[in-house]
Amino acid sequence: MGSPKREGTQLNAAARGHASYNCQEFLQGPFSRPGEALHFLSAELSDASCKVLLRKIERMAGEFRDLADLDRTVPAKEKRSMATLLAVRPWVFSVFDSLRVLPAAADRERR
């Protein structure tokens, strides 16, 4: 199956729904067997670091596609289906977001 069609940098609505379903199913596994890995990281990054991270993720996605292209001629019995999920966006866990003091509110409290 190929990549979902894109409109600009955003997935169209049908592809986004399909991708969401696939991601949910993909993440249901324990990621504890050999050949599996799951890393969920959250941090505050500068704009410069965010740009570097985005470039690296795009590069890794390209490398995944390149490996798939290289292995097209390998017999099916010598391959296994693999998936990777690479995602990054500004995000705060909802529990922490509700505790965050907005700058305007912090200014009012100081007065």
N, C-alpha and C positions, 0 to 999 in steps of 0.2 A: 504494500500500500504506500502510495506517495505522500508527500507533505500536503497538508491542507492548503487550499488556495488562499492567498493573502490579498487584502485590500490595503495598500500602504504597508504599515508595519503591524496592523491589527488583523487578527483572524476574523473572517466573516462570521455571522451569528451561528450558522449551522455548524461550521467547523469548530467554533469555540465551544458549543454544546457537546459535540463529539469528543473534543479534546478533554473537556472537563470530566466526562464519564470515564474515558480511558485513564485519566490521571487518578481518579478515585479508585478504580479497580486495581491499577498498578500499585498504588500505595497501601493496599490492604495486606500485602505480604509482610512477613516479619523481617526481611532483609538480614537474615542471620546465617544463611547457608553459604558455602564456598562460592565465590564468584558474584556475590551480592554486596552492595554497600549502600548505605543511606546516611547522609549528613544533612542536618538541618541546622543552619547557623543564622544568628541574628546579631547585628551590631550597628552602631552608628558610624557612618562613613562620610567623608567629605565628597563634594561633587567630583573632584579629580579622581578619587579612589573608585567612585561609582562608575565613572567612564572607563577606567582600566578594567574593572570587573566585567562590565558589559562586553568589552572587546574580547576578554578572555573566554567568556561564555560563548560568544559567536564563533571564536576560533575552535573551541572544543566541539561545538555542534558541527562545524565544518569537518573536523577530524573524524567524527563519528560517521558522517556521510561518506567521507573518503574511504574509511575502512569497509563500509558496506559495499561501496563500488568495487574495491579491490577483491572482496570475497564473493562477488557475483558468480565467478567461474568455479568456485570451490563446490564440490558435490554436496547436496543437501544433507546427506548422512554425516558429513564432517562439520556441520554448523549447528548452532542453536540460536533460537530467536532471542534477541536481546533488546532491551528498551532502556532509554535514558531520559530523565526529566531534568532539564536545566531551566531554572526560573529564578528571576530576581526582580524585585520591585520594592518601592517604599512600602513598609508595612510595620505596624505595631500590633502586638498581640492585644486583643480587645480588653483583657483584664488590666494590662498596663496602660492602655490608651485612656481608660476611664480615670486613672490616677494621675495622669499628666496634667499639670497646670498650664493653661494657655498663657502666653506672654502678656496679653492685656489683663487677664485676671491677676497675674503675679504683680503687675504694676499697680493695680488698684489696692492689693493687699499691703504693698509697701507704703502707701500714702497714709 
